[in-house]
């Protein structure tokens, strides 16, 4: 802990970030209207249906099914949709129509992108789908596709700023985002299916891609420190980057790469057979067949735009359609905090306890920056959502909830920090090998603080059932290295042997002396007066 001046008593240092930590909004009628929002995305390579439980700011996937139909395969050569792809897409959409009927969906949007909008028989296919399934197909142009994909990125990163690149089978879109908005949008024919028709060998392909990207650069500018990648081909390359690096956390969303790492991975891909890479990673045959061409595009993309950091987004056009329907009050919410509220509401024993726990522990963290306090808030909300797990595996379940759950607005360091903290809320000795690997993503300081948070959760969660602040107050004096617990006089019995042990353990973790005192007076309006030096029994002592 550092010795910065604490915030005024009772004031949360994150309060200036309006809307982040307000009461959850998922019970509001405007948010509940987004329960079970269906989206069907008819792309050049895949046809996918997603049904969101979109009431929370971080949408949950109620249903998610994808079929790689290859509608756009051969389009550049024939000008028409792939016949086999049409057959597969029609069968898939008939299934999706029946599923939507069975789910009684009243909010369902179907969009078609490059393949259908560019094919000669696109209008005919659209009419056939509408006649045989009853589903209305909305064919969107390139700039609209770019806008929706960029909104998908904003669904996961409200504060994202930079360039979004969405690659499909027959097109590639770029969009500039910042200040919570989508700015310039452009489209191109740099999808892998299109690039299969470019002549001139490898050199001709590179020159073609580079020239197209330079034209796009003139439209969207060059000053973009961050590049956000959307699309299955990019995710496949990111998964291969993880494999090359031996990266321990196989979560693609918010996975970060550097331009240097990307170049190394592209060279590494070129050294291997696609069948071997597929066996290593489980990437589908249809998807990995497009990786070599996508890798050529990505190398040139990084070269032309020179981003400092590259991030993978699992959110794209489908999440962008959901974002379109969100009221502004919901858009302004922090997706991580709102999702954690939702998980507490649906899974914890005592919904609402997380907020009380956070306020009780806040004196330990008054000097922490808002981004760290945000993670601490999330940990408090999630501390009890795995209570039904077997006691022998509860710590592992907590770790997995943080590191593997579908949570937006959470980078990989944050996942590791939350996972370690929640694990230590139940487990006090050692790390399993798989957890130790993820812990390696954290700095020593972050790892120590995550352990400290786990100890704090462990004490605060068991101290009182109706809210720890009703039983006592924590005070932390980092310069004096003293951690003090002031007990309410009529709650002394709560500080039994187990509570005393956990409080001492917390003090040891922060490197402080544990002191316990009893409140002398308690005002009728609920505020407390001065405290005495008398110690409760049992077990109020410094860690000695």
N, C-alpha and C positions, 0 to 999 in steps of 0.2 A: 504494500500500500504506500502511496506517496503522501506528502504532507501539505498538499494544497488546501486552501481554506474551504471548509464545507459550505454547502448551500444553506441559506437560512432555514431554521427549523421548520419541518413540515412541507418544505418546498421541493418538488421533484425537479432536478436539473434538466430533464427532458421536456418540461412543460412548454417551452417555446416552440416545440415542434407540433403545432396544432393538428389535432385529429389523429395522431399516431396512437395515443393511449386512452382515447375516450372509451366510453362504454361500447361494447360490441354492437355492430349495426345489423348483424345477420337476422335478427328477429324483427327488424323494421319491415313494414309491408312493401316498400319499394325494393328492398333486397330480396324478400321472400318471393316476389314476382319472378325472380331469376332462378327459382328452384326448377331443375330439370329443363335446361336449355339445350336443344339438340342442334348439331351442326353436321352437315354432310359436305365433305370437301372432295370434289371430283377433279383430281389432278392429272398431270401428264403421265405419271408413273403409278400413283396409288389412288384408291378410293377409300375414304375413311369416314366413319361415323363416330362422333363423340357426343355424349350426353353429359353436360356439366351439372353438378349441384352447385350452381353459381351464386348462391345467396351469400357465401363468404367471399371476401376480397381475393383470397387465394383459392381458385376454383378446384373442386374435387371432381374426379372422373367417375361418374356414376356408371358409364358404359363407354367402351373404347375398342373399336375393331377396325382393322385395316386389311385391305386386299390389294396386292401389287398387280394391277391389271395391265399396265403398259399401254394405255390408250394412245399416248403420243409417240410410241416407238415407230420409226419409219416415216413420221409425218413430214419431215423436211424433204424426203425423197418423193413421196407419193402425193402429198397435199391432203391426205385423208387419214382418218383415225385408223388405228391398227384393227383389222377385222376380228382377230382373236381377242384383242383388248375390249372391243365393243361388246362382244358376247359375254366376257367375264364381268365387265362393268354393269351390264344390264342385269345379269343374274345377282350380282352383289346388291344393286340398288333395289331390286325386288325384295330381297331379304331385309334390307334396311327399312323399307316401307312397312313391312309386316312387323318388324321389331318396334318401330315407332308407334304403330297402332297398338301393339300389345302394351307398351309403356304409357299409352294415352297421352302422348306428347301433344301439347297445344302450341309449343314454341319450337319450331323446326325450320332451319334455314339451310338451303342447299346452294352451294356456289360451285361453278366450274371455272377453271383457269385456262392456261395457255393452249392446251391441246384442243379443247372444244371451241374456244374462240377463234382459233386460226384454221381449223380444218374445214375443207369444202363441205363435208357432210356433218359439220357441227350442228347447224340448225335442224337437220333431219334427225340426228341422234337426240337432240334436246326434245324434239316433239315426240319421238318414240318413248323416251323415258317418262315424260309427263302423261302420255296416253296409257302406258302399261303399268305405271306405279302410282299415279296420282300425285307424285311429288313435283313441285314447281322448281325448275332449275333456273338460277340466276347466273348468267355468264358475265364475269367481271373483266374489265380491261387491266392492262399491266399496272398503271399507276394506282388503281384501286387495290389490286393485289398487294402492291408494295405498302400501301397505307395500312391495310388490315394486318399484314405481317408485322409491321412496326408497332402497331397497337398491341399485338400479342407480346412483343418484347416489353412494352410498358406495363403490361399486366403483371409481369414478374419483376421488373425493375422500374418502379415509378420514377426514380431519379436518374435513369439511364440517359447518357448523352454521347452521341457519336453516330456511327454509320451502321445501319442494318442491311445485311445482305441475305436474301432468301433465294436459294437455288431449288429449282424444280427440274422436271425432265426436259422441258422445251424452252424454259425461260429462266432468267435470273433478274431479280428486282433489287434496287437499292433505295433506301429511304434515310433521311437525316432526322434524328430525334434529339430532343433536348427540352428542358423546362416542362416536361410532361406532355409535350406535343409532338406531332409528326409534321415535318417541314417538307423539303423537296422530295419528290418521288420520281423514279425513272425505271424503265424496264429495258431488257435486252434479250437477245436470242442466244445466251450463253449457257443454256441447259445442255446436259450431256447428250441427249438424243439429237439435238441440233448439231452439236460439235462433231458427231460421228460422220457428218457429211462434208466436213471441211477438208480440202485437199492440201497437198504440199508437204505431207509427212509431219514429223514432230516440229520441225522449224516453222512450217507454214501454220500449224495449229497455234504455236506460241505467239507468232506474230499477229495472227488474227485476234486472239484473245486480248493481247496487249493493246492493239489498236482500238478495239471496242471499249476496253476499260478506260483508256485515255479520253475517249469521247464522253464516257459517263462521268469521268472526273471533272470535266469542264462544266457539267450540269450540277453536280452535288458538292463540288469543292474538295479540298485536300486536307483541311485542318481537322482531322478526326482522330483523337487519341485512342478511342475505343472502337472496335469492330465487333458487332454482334451477328453471329451466324445462325441462320434459320434454315432448316431443311434436312431431309434424311441423309443426303450425301455428305453434308458437313458433319452431321452427328456420327456417321460411320468413320470419317477420318479422325474425329476426336476420340472415338473409341479405340482406334488403332494407335493414336498418340498415347493413350493411357496404357495400352499393352506394351508399347516400346519402352515407356518410362517405368513400368512396373508400378503404376499409380494405384494406391490401395482403395480408393473410394470410387466405385463404378457408378457414379451419378452424373449423367451428362449435363443436366441443367446447371448453369452457372459454372461449368468447368472452364478454367482459364488456361490459355496457351500464350506463348510468346511467339513472335515471328521466327525467332531462331529455332524454337522447338518444332514449329510447323515445317520448316525447311528440312530439319533432320528426319521428321516422320515421313515426309514425302519421299525423301531419298531411301528411307528404310522400306517403304511400301514397294518402291521400284525393284528392290532386291529380292522380293518374295513372290511366290506364286499366289494368285488370288485364292486358290483352294486352301492353301496353308493359312492364309490370314483369316479366312472364313472359319476354319477349324479352331483357331486361337480365340476368336471373339464371338462366334455364334451369329455373325451378321448374315442376313439372308443372301442367297445366291443372286437374286435379282438386284438387290441393293449394292452388293460388293462389285458387281459387274460395271457399275457406273463410277466407282471410286477412282480409277486411273485418270479418267477425263476430268472429274471434279478436282482431283489433286493438281492437275495442270492449271485449272482456273484459280484455285486457291493460292498457288505459288505466285501467279501474276497479280492477283488481287492484293496480296500483302505487299508485293513489290511496288505497285502503282500508288497505293494509298498510304503506305508506311504507318500503320497503326502501332501504338506502343503496346497495346494489350488486345487480345482476341478472346471473346467469350462465346460459349455455346448456349443457345436458348432452345429449350424444348417447347417453348410457347411460340406460336406463329399465327397463321391466318385464322385458325379455328378459335383460339383464345382472343384474337382481335375482334372477331364477330361478337363474342360475349362481351368484350370491353365496350363495344359500340352501344350495348344495351344497358350498361351500368349507369346509374345516376351519378352525378358529380360527387355527391357525398360519399359514395362507395369507392369511386376511383381515387379519392384523396386518402383513403385509408392505407395503412401499412399492411401489405399482404401477409407478412409473417405474423404480425401480432393478431390480425383478424382471424387467421387460420388457427393460431394457438388458442384464442378465445373459443373458437368453434369446437376444437378438440376437447378442451376442458369442459365445455357445456355438455358435450355428448358422451364423454368417457370418464370424467373424474368423479370421485365419490362426493365431493363437496364443491360443486361449481360456484365460482366466485371467490374461493379461498386463495387462488393464485394472486389476485390483486392485493389481498390482505398480507400475504406472505411477502410480496415485493415491498410493500410499504414498511413492513417490520424490518426487513433486511437492508433497506436503503441507506441507513447510516454507515454501513460498511463501504458504500460505493459512491459517496457524494462527490468525490473528485473525478469520477469516471466520465469519459466523453459520452455523448448521446448514443453513438453506435454501439458502445459496449453495454450501456444501460438497456438498450433495446434487446440485446441477447439475454441479459439477466431477467428482464421482464418475460421474455419468451420461456426461459427455463422455469420460472415460477408458475406460469400458466400450464406447463407440460409436466410438472413434477409428479402428478398423481394419475396421469392418464393410462398408465400400465399396471394399475393396482391389481387387476384380475390375473396377471401373469403368474406362473408358478414362482414361489419365493426364490427357488434356486436359480431362476433365469430372469428374474425381474430386472436386475441391473442390465443384462444384455438386451432385454426388450426395450428399456428406456434408451439405451445407446442406439438401437436400430430405429426407434421412432424418430430421433433427431437426425440421424445420418441418412436414412433411406426414405423418409416420408416425402410425399409430394408437397413441398413447402416452397412457395415463391419468396423472393426477396431475401434469400439466404445463400451466401457463398459457401464454398467448401471449408474455409477456415471456420466460419460460423457454425457449420454442421458439426465439425469436429469438436469445437468448444462446447456446444450444447450437449453433444453426445457424451463427452467425458464428464461434464458437470452432472448430468442426470444419472449417469452410471454411479458416480460417487455419492449420489443421494441415497443409494441402497447398498453399495459395496464399498468397503473401506480398505481392502487389501489387494494390491496388484492389478495388472491388466492382462486380459487374455491376449494371445498373439495377434489375432485379427484386429483387436482394438488398439493394441500397441502400434500397429502399422498406421492406422488413421491418426493416432496421437502424434506421429512423426510429422504431420502437416503443420503442427502448432509450434510456435517458439516456446522455449523453456518458460518464459514469463507467462505466456498465455496458458500453457498447460498447468502451471502452478495456480493461476487464478481460477481456472476451471475446477481444479480439485477443491480450492477454497470455497467456491460457490456450491459445490456438491455438499461439503460439510455444513455450510450455512443452511441449505435446503433440508438437510437431514435433521438438524436441530429445530429449525423453525416450523417444519411440517408436523412434528410430533409434540411440540411444546403445548399447544392448545388446540382444541377441536373447533372452537368458534372464532378463531382468529388470534394469532399470537400477540397482537397489540392490545388485546383485552386483558392479557395476563401480565404483560411486562413491556419494557422498552429497551432496545439496544442503543448503546452509545459507544462510539469508537473514537479513540484519541491516538492517531497514528504516530504523532511525535513522541508522546509519552509511552506508546506501545502498551496501551491498556484497552481491553474490551470489557465493557461494563453492561450488566443486565440489571435493570431496576424492576423488581417484582411489585405488582400490586399486592397490597396487604392481604386481601381476602383470596388471593390466588397462589399463596406460597406453596400450598400442597402440590401444585403442578410441577414444582421443581424437585422431582424425586431423583433417585439414583441415576436412572437412564438419562434423564434430561441433563443432570449435572455432568455426566460423562461426555455427552455430545456437545455441551457448551464448552467444556474444557478442550475437547478435541478441536473445535472451531477456533478457539483462542490460540492453540498451538499452531494451527495451520496458518494463521495470520501473523504469527510471531509476537503475540501479545500476552500480557498477564490477564487472567480471567478474574473479574471481580463481580460480586453479586451483592445488591443492596435491596432493602425493602422500602417501598414508598411510604412516607410518614403520613401524608394526608391525601384525601381523595375528595375533590370538590363535587358538589351536587350536580353541577352541569356537565360532569364527565371529565373535566380537565384535572390534572394532578398537580399537587404542590410539591414541596421539598421532600427529600428522602433522608432516611437515617442511615447509620453505619451498621445497624444490626444485620447479622447474616442469618439466612434461613437454614433450616436443617431438613434434609441432609445435604452435605457436600458442597458448600460454597467456599472455594479456596482458589488461590492462584495455582497454575499448573505445576509449580514447584520443580 
